[in-house]
Amino acid sequence: WVLAHECGHGAFSPNQTLNDIVGFIIHQALLVPYFAWQYSHAKHHRRTNHLTDGESHVPSTGQENGLDEHGERNSFYAILHEAIGDGAFAAVQIYTHLFIGWPVYLLGLASTGRNGADGAPLEEDDIMDHFRPGSKLFPPKMRAKAYMSTGGMLVVFAILMKFSWDYGFLPVVLWYFGPYTWTN
């Protein structure tokens, strides 16, 4: 993951083509759509913690955190936090981040920005996923690279399915998906 991450930043080699080849191979093997991630990650670094222009780990507003107009917490997460306490809630957050957060982020269902690549605010039903070339995450110039990233992931899924058919599902889970959770 670290090597692929450095390739995404252009820090593995002075040759950007080599960075992209190595990063693509490693990221795809980890089920991370390389070019889509590279684009969104660069935007994340340019706009870290910006409430409207940020890309990932965008701070939530009070309303999104379940605060009503009187400052009362009313979201499921807020109620759960108060019910089980800080320690247990931290464990719940770690679990959801490791096992659910990364795939949900890539699917565009959580922690994405509030504006599309064109700078326009997202509509309520817009999803900025990392897989569809027409996703509002990408400007038009990124569409071919988004196709390549998604295609690469489909190849890796096909390989994993083949291994599952040949060796059984459990070995694939133990040898691949167990370690995969730590790429997050």
HUQUI-V74416 format. One record per residue. N is the residue number from 1. RES is the residue in one letter. PSI is psi in whole degrees, -180 to 180 (none if undefined). OMEGA is omega in radians with two decimals (* if undefined). BURIAL is 1 if it has 16 or more other C-alpha atoms within 10 Angstrom, else 0. Layout:
n->N res->RES psi->PSI omega->OMEGA burial->BURIAL
n->N res->RES psi->PSI omega->OMEGA burial->BURIAL
This chain:
n->1 res->W psi->-44 omega->-3.10 burial->1
n->2 res->V psi->-45 omega->3.13 burial->0
n->3 res->L psi->-45 omega->3.11 burial->0
n->4 res->A psi->-39 omega->3.11 burial->1
n->5 res->H psi->-45 omega->3.12 burial->1
n->6 res->E psi->-37 omega->3.06 burial->0
n->7 res->C psi->-41 omega->3.13 burial->1
n->8 res->G psi->-31 omega->3.09 burial->1
n->9 res->H psi->-6 omega->-3.08 burial->1
n->10 res->G psi->21 omega->-3.06 burial->1
n->11 res->A psi->-7 omega->3.14 burial->0
n->12 res->F psi->-40 omega->-3.08 burial->1
n->13 res->S psi->152 omega->3.02 burial->0
n->14 res->P psi->-13 omega->-3.14 burial->0
n->15 res->N psi->109 omega->-3.08 burial->0
n->16 res->Q psi->-33 omega->3.10 burial->0
n->17 res->T psi->-43 omega->3.09 burial->0
n->18 res->L psi->-43 omega->3.06 burial->0
n->19 res->N psi->-46 omega->-3.08 burial->1
n->20 res->D psi->-37 omega->3.12 burial->1
n->21 res->I psi->-50 omega->-3.13 burial->0
n->22 res->V psi->-46 omega->3.13 burial->1
n->23 res->G psi->-41 omega->3.13 burial->1
n->24 res->F psi->-48 omega->-3.11 burial->1
n->25 res->I psi->-48 omega->-3.10 burial->1
n->26 res->I psi->-48 omega->-3.11 burial->1
n->27 res->H psi->-43 omega->3.14 burial->1
n->28 res->Q psi->-41 omega->3.12 burial->1
n->29 res->A psi->-27 omega->3.12 burial->1
n->30 res->L psi->12 omega->-3.12 burial->1
n->31 res->L psi->39 omega->3.04 burial->1
n->32 res->V psi->121 omega->-3.14 burial->1
n->33 res->P psi->100 omega->-2.91 burial->1
n->34 res->Y psi->-60 omega->-3.04 burial->1
n->35 res->F psi->-36 omega->3.08 burial->1
n->36 res->A psi->-45 omega->3.10 burial->1
n->37 res->W psi->-43 omega->-3.13 burial->1
n->38 res->Q psi->-44 omega->-3.13 burial->1
n->39 res->Y psi->-50 omega->-3.08 burial->1
n->40 res->S psi->-34 omega->-3.14 burial->1
n->41 res->H psi->-39 omega->3.08 burial->1
n->42 res->A psi->-41 omega->3.09 burial->0
n->43 res->K psi->-40 omega->3.09 burial->1
n->44 res->H psi->-45 omega->3.14 burial->1
n->45 res->H psi->-35 omega->3.13 burial->0
n->46 res->R psi->-29 omega->-3.00 burial->0
n->47 res->R psi->35 omega->-3.09 burial->1
n->48 res->T psi->129 omega->3.09 burial->1
n->49 res->N psi->14 omega->3.05 burial->1
n->50 res->H psi->129 omega->-3.03 burial->1
n->51 res->L psi->-25 omega->3.13 burial->1
n->52 res->T psi->-33 omega->-3.06 burial->1
n->53 res->D psi->-7 omega->3.14 burial->1
n->54 res->G psi->163 omega->-3.11 burial->1
n->55 res->E psi->-55 omega->3.13 burial->1
n->56 res->S psi->159 omega->-3.10 burial->1
n->57 res->H psi->39 omega->3.14 burial->1
n->58 res->V psi->126 omega->-3.14 burial->1
n->59 res->P psi->140 omega->3.13 burial->1
n->60 res->S psi->151 omega->3.01 burial->0
n->61 res->T psi->167 omega->3.09 burial->0
n->62 res->G psi->-41 omega->3.14 burial->0
n->63 res->Q psi->-42 omega->3.12 burial->0
n->64 res->E psi->-27 omega->3.10 burial->0
n->65 res->N psi->4 omega->3.07 burial->0
n->66 res->G psi->18 omega->3.08 burial->1
n->67 res->L psi->129 omega->3.08 burial->0
n->68 res->D psi->-174 omega->-3.07 burial->0
n->69 res->E psi->-16 omega->3.12 burial->0
n->70 res->H psi->6 omega->-3.14 burial->0
n->71 res->G psi->9 omega->3.11 burial->0
n->72 res->E psi->138 omega->3.11 burial->0
n->73 res->R psi->130 omega->-3.13 burial->1
n->74 res->N psi->6 omega->3.11 burial->0
n->75 res->S psi->161 omega->3.11 burial->0
n->76 res->F psi->-46 omega->-3.12 burial->0
n->77 res->Y psi->-43 omega->-3.13 burial->0
n->78 res->A psi->-42 omega->3.13 burial->0
n->79 res->I psi->-43 omega->3.10 burial->0
n->80 res->L psi->-44 omega->3.14 burial->0
n->81 res->H psi->-48 omega->3.14 burial->1
n->82 res->E psi->-34 omega->-3.09 burial->0
n->83 res->A psi->-39 omega->-3.03 burial->0
n->84 res->I psi->-10 omega->3.09 burial->0
n->85 res->G psi->170 omega->-3.03 burial->0
n->86 res->D psi->-48 omega->-3.06 burial->0
n->87 res->G psi->-51 omega->-3.14 burial->0
n->88 res->A psi->-37 omega->3.13 burial->0
n->89 res->F psi->-36 omega->3.07 burial->1
n->90 res->A psi->-40 omega->3.11 burial->0
n->91 res->A psi->-41 omega->3.10 burial->0
n->92 res->V psi->-43 omega->-3.14 burial->0
n->93 res->Q psi->-41 omega->3.11 burial->0
n->94 res->I psi->-46 omega->3.13 burial->0
n->95 res->Y psi->-50 omega->-3.10 burial->0
n->96 res->T psi->-35 omega->3.12 burial->0
n->97 res->H psi->-47 omega->-3.08 burial->1
n->98 res->L psi->-43 omega->-2.99 burial->0
n->99 res->F psi->-22 omega->-3.06 burial->0
n->100 res->I psi->-40 omega->-2.98 burial->0
n->101 res->G psi->-50 omega->-3.08 burial->1
n->102 res->W psi->-51 omega->3.10 burial->1
n->103 res->P psi->-38 omega->-3.14 burial->1
n->104 res->V psi->-39 omega->3.08 burial->1
n->105 res->Y psi->-48 omega->-3.13 burial->1
n->106 res->L psi->-34 omega->3.10 burial->1
n->107 res->L psi->-7 omega->3.09 burial->1
n->108 res->G psi->20 omega->-3.06 burial->1
n->109 res->L psi->-4 omega->3.13 burial->0
n->110 res->A psi->150 omega->2.97 burial->1
n->111 res->S psi->23 omega->3.08 burial->1
n->112 res->T psi->175 omega->3.13 burial->1
n->113 res->G psi->174 omega->3.14 burial->1
n->114 res->R psi->-11 omega->3.13 burial->1
n->115 res->N psi->146 omega->3.06 burial->1
n->116 res->G psi->179 omega->-3.13 burial->1
n->117 res->A psi->-26 omega->3.13 burial->1
n->118 res->D psi->-1 omega->3.13 burial->0
n->119 res->G psi->-8 omega->-3.13 burial->0
n->120 res->A psi->141 omega->3.09 burial->0
n->121 res->P psi->145 omega->3.12 burial->0
n->122 res->L psi->146 omega->3.01 burial->1
n->123 res->E psi->165 omega->-3.08 burial->0
n->124 res->E psi->-35 omega->-3.09 burial->0
n->125 res->D psi->6 omega->3.11 burial->0
n->126 res->D psi->141 omega->3.08 burial->1
n->127 res->I psi->127 omega->3.11 burial->1
n->128 res->M psi->77 omega->-3.13 burial->1
n->129 res->D psi->169 omega->-3.11 burial->1
n->130 res->H psi->10 omega->-3.00 burial->1
n->131 res->F psi->-38 omega->-3.10 burial->1
n->132 res->R psi->124 omega->3.11 burial->1
n->133 res->P psi->-27 omega->3.11 burial->1
n->134 res->G psi->6 omega->3.12 burial->1
n->135 res->S psi->144 omega->3.13 burial->1
n->136 res->K psi->-7 omega->3.05 burial->1
n->137 res->L psi->-33 omega->-2.98 burial->1
n->138 res->F psi->141 omega->2.91 burial->1
n->139 res->P psi->161 omega->-3.11 burial->0
n->140 res->P psi->-34 omega->-3.10 burial->0
n->141 res->K psi->-15 omega->-3.12 burial->0
n->142 res->M psi->-5 omega->-2.99 burial->0
n->143 res->R psi->-43 omega->-3.13 burial->1
n->144 res->A psi->-40 omega->3.13 burial->0
n->145 res->K psi->-34 omega->3.08 burial->1
n->146 res->A psi->-39 omega->3.05 burial->1
n->147 res->Y psi->-45 omega->-3.13 burial->1
n->148 res->M psi->-43 omega->-3.14 burial->1
n->149 res->S psi->-47 omega->-3.14 burial->1
n->150 res->T psi->-41 omega->3.09 burial->1
n->151 res->G psi->-42 omega->3.10 burial->0
n->152 res->G psi->-40 omega->3.11 burial->1
n->153 res->M psi->-38 omega->3.10 burial->1
n->154 res->L psi->-37 omega->3.08 burial->0
n->155 res->V psi->-45 omega->3.13 burial->0
n->156 res->V psi->-43 omega->3.08 burial->1
n->157 res->F psi->-41 omega->3.12 burial->0
n->158 res->A psi->-41 omega->3.10 burial->0
n->159 res->I psi->-44 omega->3.12 burial->0
n->160 res->L psi->-39 omega->3.09 burial->1
n->161 res->M psi->-42 omega->3.11 burial->0
n->162 res->K psi->-45 omega->3.09 burial->0
n->163 res->F psi->-38 omega->3.11 burial->0
n->164 res->S psi->-42 omega->3.12 burial->0
n->165 res->W psi->-40 omega->-3.08 burial->0
n->166 res->D psi->-39 omega->-3.00 burial->0
n->167 res->Y psi->-8 omega->-3.11 burial->0
n->168 res->G psi->156 omega->-3.09 burial->0
n->169 res->F psi->-41 omega->-3.07 burial->0
n->170 res->L psi->-46 omega->3.10 burial->0
n->171 res->P psi->-37 omega->3.11 burial->0
n->172 res->V psi->-42 omega->3.10 burial->1
n->173 res->V psi->-47 omega->-3.09 burial->0
n->174 res->L psi->-42 omega->-3.05 burial->0
n->175 res->W psi->-21 omega->-3.08 burial->0
n->176 res->Y psi->-58 omega->-3.01 burial->0
n->177 res->F psi->-27 omega->3.03 burial->0
n->178 res->G psi->-59 omega->3.08 burial->0
n->179 res->P psi->-31 omega->-3.13 burial->0
n->180 res->Y psi->-36 omega->-3.11 burial->1
n->181 res->T psi->-24 omega->-3.11 burial->0
n->182 res->W psi->-8 omega->3.04 burial->0
n->183 res->T psi->-18 omega->3.14 burial->0
n->184 res->N psi->none omega->* burial->0
